[in-house]
């Protein structure tokens, strides 16, 4: 069985920069699912706008295209790494979910 979240292609930073430059802050939305599983304490730290700012302003350390055609964007955040799963359409970027992972959990592509 093929995993839908398996990364099948590494995206180079220059290609990522070109891709994301087509979207302004108001074209990026955070799905309800992305914030659904957070505790109250986590919701105080990770608000929708904060996730958008991280995605737009911080340099990813890895970007990969998954089998499900969503992008996994890995961004260093203090002592952990955020794995942000996004879906890019012609009109918007939707942040579907995100996870805090340890640096050693970053996949090798």
Protein Blocks (a to p, Z undefined) as FASTA:
>chain_A
ZZfkbcfbdcdfklmmmmmmmpcfklcccdfklmmmpcfklmmmmgfklmmmmmmmpccf
bdcddfkopacddddehjbccdddddddfkbccdfbdcdddfklpccZZ
